[in-house]
Amino acid sequence: MQDEFERFWHEEKILALAKICEEEHLDQKQFKALIESYTDYGREPLRDDIFKCLDNRPSILKAREIGERILDKMKEFVQVFVSGMVG
């Protein structure tokens, strides 16, 4: 039963990551590396690190909004799929 849940949770995690990357036009491999760095070291990524994951760098007017939105989604992902599974 535990194995089935872990398999299910792993699949949900992959789907959730793919959805964020699709919605925000992020390179999945680079974004996953940002998440791993955040969870391993507890340091929020710099906005420039987030922008490196994007297909196109946002305009200066949109940069703050987009950076904050992506960071919020990353934190929510970690809260659900990483922190939520500890215990």
CORHUDA-V619023 format. One record per backbone hydrogen bond with DSSP energy under -0.5 kcal/mol. CO is the residue of the C=O (numbers start at 0). NH is the residue of the N-H. If there is no record, write none. Layout:
# CORHUDA-V619023
co=(CO,CO)
nh=(NH,NH)
This chain:
# CORHUDA-V619023
co=(0,1,2,3,4,5,6,7,8,9,10,11,12,13,14,15,16,17,18,19,20,20,24,25,26,27,28,29,30,31,32,33,34,35,36,36,37,41,45,46,47,48,49,50,52,58,58,59,61,62,63,64,65,66,67,68,69,70,71,72,73,74,75,76,77,77,77,78,81,82)
nh=(4,5,6,7,8,9,10,11,12,13,14,15,16,17,18,19,20,21,22,23,24,25,54,27,30,31,32,33,34,35,36,37,38,39,40,42,41,43,49,50,51,52,52,53,26,61,62,63,65,66,67,68,69,70,71,72,73,74,75,76,77,78,79,80,81,82,83,83,84,85)
